[in-house]
Structures are given as structure tokens and as C-alpha cells.
Amino acid sequence: MDNSAPAAPKYYRLKEELRGLVRDAEPGSPIPTERALASRYETSRTTVRQAIAELVAEGVLSRTQGKGTFVAPSSPTYVRQLTSFTDDAAAQDLRSSSRILGIEHVTADASLVSRFGMPMASELTRVERVRLINGEPLAHEAAYLPGVLDGLRGHLEGNGSLYATLSAHYGIDIAEAEDTVETMVAGPEDALLLKTEMGAPLLLIHRRGLDAEGTPVEWTRSVFRGDRFRFFARTRR
């Protein structure tokens, strides 16, 4: 009986070769084209493409639509529970910023009614933004907040942090968060906003934020680039 381990697939062997190739390269350095790698390793471009795709998913490489594939930053951005994106970036000595895509007043549909436990057609404020780290897009998010928050755009542009803005100007403090984490692939809108390619791995996080009384005061859908992001949670029993 042959108990030897099966040979690793060709794309996997190439993936490990490429991992070694970029290990000591500077973040942001371009890697050779698929055609050049296929010629160098005497394999097909399909095999090269699969190897690169897995390294992108693992955060070793990153792709920028229309530009190419590059060595990814050595340290991904971490986001924690009960802290703002702005605070998390500052804690890692990263420069965070946001591009506001829109702030509007909407009425709660059946899905949002169940999230907030509010009557149908209640008024909400919707905030849609692209979150950036060192000038590069990391996340696309849409947050829903109860009520009509007049002047929110000005306060948010001046502060940057939604949580700090809510606390300082509207008396809303997030004391507890429920996060649901899933994986997905980039569609046309997210690929455009996050400067990645169609089908790139993304991390989808739905967050419900509650105040000290346990009342839901936030529901946010966030999509993060899978090659640049890590989610960190710490729980005490």
C-alpha cells in the first residue's frame, strides 16, 4: 500500500515559488506579468492566474484594477469591535480618511424594522462612505442611524469618526456591538469603489450597535478588501 502523500497541484507549487520570490520585496513593488511568469516557470497563464489569486486572498499580493499586481503591505489593517475605524487606524500609525458618497433621510423597510425594533416607515439617516488608509480605499460602508440627524455631513467632515460625531453632537454612544462576518467576491460597484477587480475576495461585516440600555442605534453594512484587512475580536468569558 502506498502511503506517500499526493503531489501538490502545480498551481500550489507555483504559489509557494512566488511567495518566496516576493518575500523580501518592498511593499508596492510590481511583480512580473502573467505572461512573463508563465514563460519563466514553463507553465500556463491559467496556472499563474490561480496561484496569484490565492496569494491575493492571503494578503501576500494586492491587485489594483487597471494597474497590475503588487507586493502587499506587510501589515494589514486591523479593525476591532467597539472602536471606530479612525481610532483603529491611529492605533496602528496609519492615516485614515473618508470619502462621503451620500447622506440621506430614508424610511425603514421590513429588514431595517427588524434590525432596530422600530415601527414600519420610521425615519432613518443613511450614511454611505468609502474608508481609506494612507489614501488607498479599504472599505465601502453604508450606516443606518435612527432619526433625522440634521447637520451630520458638516460634523462628520470635521471629525472623521462617525462614532465620535454621534457621541459629541447627538448624544449617541455605542456601548455594545453585534458583528456578523461573511465572505463575498467583488461585484462591479465594489470593484470600482475599492480599486480592485471583479471577483476579488472581500469581507462583509454587518454590525448592529446598541447603547447602554441595549437599544439599537446603528446598523452598518461594511465591505472590506480581503487582501488588506483583518478583523480582530477579543472576548472574555
Secondary structure by P-SEA (a helix, b strand, c coil): cccccccccaaaaaaaaaaaaacccccccccccaaaaaaaacccaaaaaaaaaaaaaaccbbbcccccccccccccccccccccaaaaaaaacbbbbbbbcbbbbbbbcaaaaaacccccccbbbbbbbbbbccccccccccccccccccaaaaaaaacccaaaaaaacccccccbbbbbbbbbbbcaaaaaaaccccccbbbbbbbbbbcccccccbbbbbbcccccbbbbbbbcc
